[in-house]
Amino acid sequence: MLTFMTAQQESVSKGDSRRSQRAAETRTRLLRAAAELLTERGYSRLATAAIAERAGVAHGTLFKHFATKSELLGATTERVLEEVIGEFLKMAQQFAGKPEPIDHALSAVWSLFRSERLQATLELYVAARTDSSLRDALRPIFTTHRSAFLSAAHALLPRSADTANFESNVTGILATLLGGALLWSVVPEPEFFQSELAFVDRITRAELARVDAQEEDA
């Protein structure tokens, strides 16, 4: 049976669509403002009133979109990580298939981890140690984006992707670089990290060589 929308129903539908679009635009402005202020001021001086002002909305409007400050910061972290992973995937397309893709990959990840916006979100992970609400907001986001980095590693190193310990090796490398990124916020000196990055490079190469040797013996 064919059904036809009345003029009133069509008007209501269009009104709902416009409201949904405005709500999405407001949410985007709030997330952008939160990311900017988190980068500029840091977590300790980040106020929801300032975020609302930067986004151009009333303070109460912020809490219509995000029930708590932790929920807002969790969504902000998710947005930043999506941008960072998207940038890494674009970089990976350029050096995938090259003779030494791991060199390019490590350099790209290290560069992204030192960016101001990611450095700002790392403050939230430190703060989450004593803030259970923030910790609950960040945990699923970290898990999701860890999986995204693993997927990128699978695409970048297809020969090694199906071997034992591949994902734990990638996770270990990421954890080491994240630890270095935290130290970078205190000691932003490239020379200080040369030995650490060289160590990560050696371990990565040694593990890949071990995997290749196992495949040849199989």
Backbone torsions as a table, in degrees:
resi	resn	phi	psi	omega
1	MET	NA	133.3	177.4
2	LEU	-81.5	139.7	175.7
3	THR	-121.8	145.2	-178.5
4	PHE	-120.9	138.7	-179.9
5	MET	-82.5	130.3	177.4
6	THR	-71.8	163.6	179.7
7	ALA	-59.2	-37.7	179.8
8	GLN	-67.5	-42.7	178.6
9	GLN	-64.0	-40.4	179.0
10	GLU	-64.1	-39.8	179.0
11	SER	-64.1	-42.1	178.4
12	VAL	-63.4	-42.6	179.9
13	SER	-61.7	-45.5	178.8
14	LYS	-64.2	-37.9	178.5
15	GLY	-63.9	-42.0	177.6
16	ASP	-63.2	-39.9	179.8
17	SER	-64.0	-43.2	179.1
18	ARG	-65.1	-40.5	179.0
19	ARG	-64.6	-40.3	178.8
20	SER	-63.8	-40.2	179.2
21	GLN	-65.9	-43.3	178.6
22	ARG	-63.6	-40.3	179.5
23	ALA	-62.9	-41.6	179.0
24	ALA	-65.2	-40.2	179.1
25	GLU	-66.2	-40.2	178.0
26	THR	-64.4	-43.8	178.8
27	ARG	-60.9	-42.2	178.5
28	THR	-62.3	-42.6	178.9
29	ARG	-63.4	-40.4	179.5
30	LEU	-64.6	-42.5	179.7
31	LEU	-66.7	-40.7	178.5
32	ARG	-64.1	-43.7	179.5
33	ALA	-64.0	-41.4	179.5
34	ALA	-62.9	-42.9	179.7
35	ALA	-64.6	-41.2	-179.7
36	GLU	-64.4	-47.3	-176.9
37	LEU	-72.0	-34.1	175.9
38	LEU	-61.9	-40.2	178.7
39	THR	-68.8	-41.7	-175.7
40	GLU	-75.3	-41.9	-170.5
41	ARG	-108.4	-23.0	-175.1
42	GLY	85.6	164.9	-175.2
43	TYR	-63.3	-39.8	-173.5
44	SER	-66.0	-24.2	-178.3
45	ARG	-114.4	22.9	-178.2
46	LEU	-95.6	117.2	-178.6
47	ALA	-115.0	140.4	-179.9
48	THR	-63.5	-32.1	178.3
49	ALA	-62.2	-40.1	179.2
50	ALA	-67.8	-36.4	178.2
51	ILE	-64.1	-46.4	178.9
52	ALA	-60.8	-42.3	179.7
53	GLU	-63.5	-44.4	179.5
54	ARG	-62.3	-36.4	-179.3
55	ALA	-78.6	-13.1	179.5
56	GLY	78.8	32.1	178.9
57	VAL	-129.7	164.6	176.4
58	ALA	-69.1	151.7	-178.7
59	HIS	-59.0	-40.2	-179.5
60	GLY	-65.3	-29.7	179.3
61	THR	-62.9	-36.1	179.2
62	LEU	-55.4	-43.7	-176.2
63	PHE	-79.1	-6.7	170.8
64	LYS	-77.7	-25.3	-179.1
65	HIS	-98.2	-29.9	-179.8
66	PHE	-135.9	117.1	-172.9
67	ALA	-63.1	-32.6	-177.6
68	THR	-138.2	165.2	175.7
69	LYS	-63.4	-37.8	179.3
70	SER	-62.4	-40.7	178.4
71	GLU	-63.0	-41.3	177.8
72	LEU	-62.9	-45.0	-178.4
73	LEU	-70.0	-32.7	174.4
74	GLY	-63.0	-45.3	178.9
75	ALA	-66.3	-34.2	177.6
76	THR	-65.9	-43.8	177.4
77	THR	-61.2	-41.6	179.0
78	GLU	-60.6	-42.7	179.7
79	ARG	-62.9	-45.6	-179.4
80	VAL	-63.6	-44.5	-179.4
81	LEU	-64.9	-36.8	176.6
82	GLU	-61.8	-41.0	178.7
83	GLU	-65.7	-44.3	-178.2
84	VAL	-64.0	-45.6	179.8
85	ILE	-66.3	-37.3	176.6
86	GLY	-61.3	-41.1	178.1
87	GLU	-66.6	-39.7	179.1
88	PHE	-64.2	-40.6	-179.8
89	LEU	-63.8	-37.2	176.2
90	LYS	-64.4	-42.9	177.2
91	MET	-62.2	-42.5	-176.8
92	ALA	-61.7	-32.9	178.1
93	GLN	-63.1	-29.8	-177.3
94	GLN	-77.9	-34.0	-178.0
95	PHE	-109.7	2.5	175.4
96	ALA	-63.9	135.2	179.4
97	GLY	88.0	-8.9	176.8
98	LYS	-74.5	160.9	-176.2
99	PRO	-56.7	-37.0	-177.1
100	GLU	-124.8	64.8	-176.9
101	PRO	-64.7	-27.4	-177.2
102	ILE	-65.6	-35.2	177.3
103	ASP	-60.3	-47.2	-179.7
104	HIS	-65.7	-38.8	-178.2
105	ALA	-65.1	-47.0	179.9
106	LEU	-62.4	-41.3	179.2
107	SER	-64.0	-42.0	-179.5
108	ALA	-65.0	-46.1	-179.7
109	VAL	-62.9	-43.9	-179.6
110	TRP	-62.5	-40.0	177.7
111	SER	-63.5	-44.2	-179.4
112	LEU	-67.4	-38.7	-179.1
113	PHE	-67.0	-23.4	179.1
114	ARG	-90.2	-3.1	-179.6
115	SER	-64.7	149.1	-175.7
116	GLU	-59.0	-40.9	-176.5
117	ARG	-67.4	-38.5	178.2
118	LEU	-74.7	-35.7	175.0
119	GLN	-57.9	-38.8	-179.9
120	ALA	-64.7	-41.4	-179.7
121	THR	-69.4	-27.1	177.6
122	LEU	-63.6	-28.5	175.5
123	GLU	-58.8	-35.0	-178.5
124	LEU	-67.9	-36.7	179.3
125	TYR	-65.7	-36.1	176.9
126	VAL	-68.2	-44.4	-179.5
127	ALA	-64.4	-28.9	-177.9
128	ALA	-65.7	-16.8	179.1
129	ARG	-57.4	-37.3	-177.6
130	THR	-114.3	9.1	-179.3
131	ASP	-126.1	97.1	-174.7
132	SER	-63.9	-34.0	179.5
133	SER	-64.7	-44.4	178.7
134	LEU	-67.2	-39.3	179.6
135	ARG	-61.5	-42.6	179.5
136	ASP	-65.1	-33.2	179.8
137	ALA	-73.5	-33.4	-175.0
138	LEU	-85.9	-30.6	-172.5
139	ARG	-55.6	-51.5	-178.9
140	PRO	-66.6	-29.1	179.3
141	ILE	-68.8	-42.8	177.6
142	PHE	-61.5	-43.5	-179.0
143	THR	-61.7	-43.7	180.0
144	THR	-62.0	-45.2	-174.7
145	HIS	-81.9	-21.6	168.8
146	ARG	-62.3	-42.1	178.4
147	SER	-63.4	-36.7	179.4
148	ALA	-66.1	-41.6	177.1
149	PHE	-64.8	-38.1	178.2
150	LEU	-64.1	-39.8	177.8
151	SER	-62.8	-39.8	177.6
152	ALA	-64.5	-39.2	179.0
153	ALA	-65.7	-38.6	177.2
154	HIS	-60.5	-42.8	-178.8
155	ALA	-70.1	-34.2	-176.6
156	LEU	-76.0	-35.4	-176.8
157	LEU	-125.2	67.4	-174.8
158	PRO	-62.8	-29.4	-179.1
159	ARG	-66.6	-31.1	-176.6
160	SER	-100.2	-10.1	-168.5
161	ALA	-62.0	-31.3	-175.5
162	ASP	-96.7	8.8	-178.2
163	THR	-87.0	160.2	178.9
164	ALA	-63.1	142.8	175.8
165	ASN	72.8	4.1	-178.3
166	PHE	-59.4	-49.8	-175.9
167	GLU	-68.7	-36.8	177.8
168	SER	-67.3	-33.5	176.5
169	ASN	-66.1	-44.8	179.3
170	VAL	-62.8	-43.8	178.9
171	THR	-61.8	-40.7	178.3
172	GLY	-63.5	-40.3	178.3
173	ILE	-64.5	-45.0	179.1
174	LEU	-61.7	-41.9	-179.7
175	ALA	-63.6	-39.9	178.6
176	THR	-63.9	-44.0	179.9
177	LEU	-68.7	-35.2	176.1
178	LEU	-65.3	-40.0	175.9
179	GLY	-61.7	-40.7	176.5
180	GLY	-64.0	-37.0	179.1
181	ALA	-65.1	-36.8	175.9
182	LEU	-63.8	-43.2	177.8
183	LEU	-64.9	-32.6	-179.0
184	TRP	-59.6	-33.1	-180.0
185	SER	-65.3	-21.3	178.9
186	VAL	-99.7	-39.9	-177.8
187	VAL	-126.1	78.8	-177.6
188	PRO	-80.1	61.7	-177.4
189	GLU	-124.6	114.6	-177.1
190	PRO	-53.8	-38.3	-177.5
191	GLU	-61.7	-32.0	-177.6
192	PHE	-63.4	-28.9	-173.3
193	PHE	-103.9	2.3	-178.2
194	GLN	-59.9	-45.1	-178.5
195	SER	-67.6	-37.3	179.3
196	GLU	-64.7	-45.0	-179.9
197	LEU	-66.8	-36.9	176.3
198	ALA	-63.3	-38.4	177.8
199	PHE	-63.4	-47.0	179.3
200	VAL	-59.9	-41.8	179.6
201	ASP	-62.5	-44.6	-179.8
202	ARG	-63.4	-45.4	-179.5
203	ILE	-62.5	-43.1	-179.5
204	THR	-62.4	-46.6	-179.8
205	ARG	-64.4	-41.9	-179.4
206	ALA	-62.5	-41.0	-179.3
207	GLU	-68.3	-41.9	178.4
208	LEU	-64.2	-39.9	178.3
209	ALA	-64.6	-39.4	179.1
210	ARG	-63.1	-43.0	179.9
211	VAL	-64.0	-44.0	179.2
212	ASP	-61.0	-39.8	-180.0
213	ALA	-65.1	-39.4	178.5
214	GLN	-64.0	-38.6	180.0
215	GLU	-66.2	-38.9	-179.4
216	GLU	-68.1	-33.3	-179.4
217	ASP	-78.0	-21.2	-175.9
218	ALA	-69.6	NA	NA
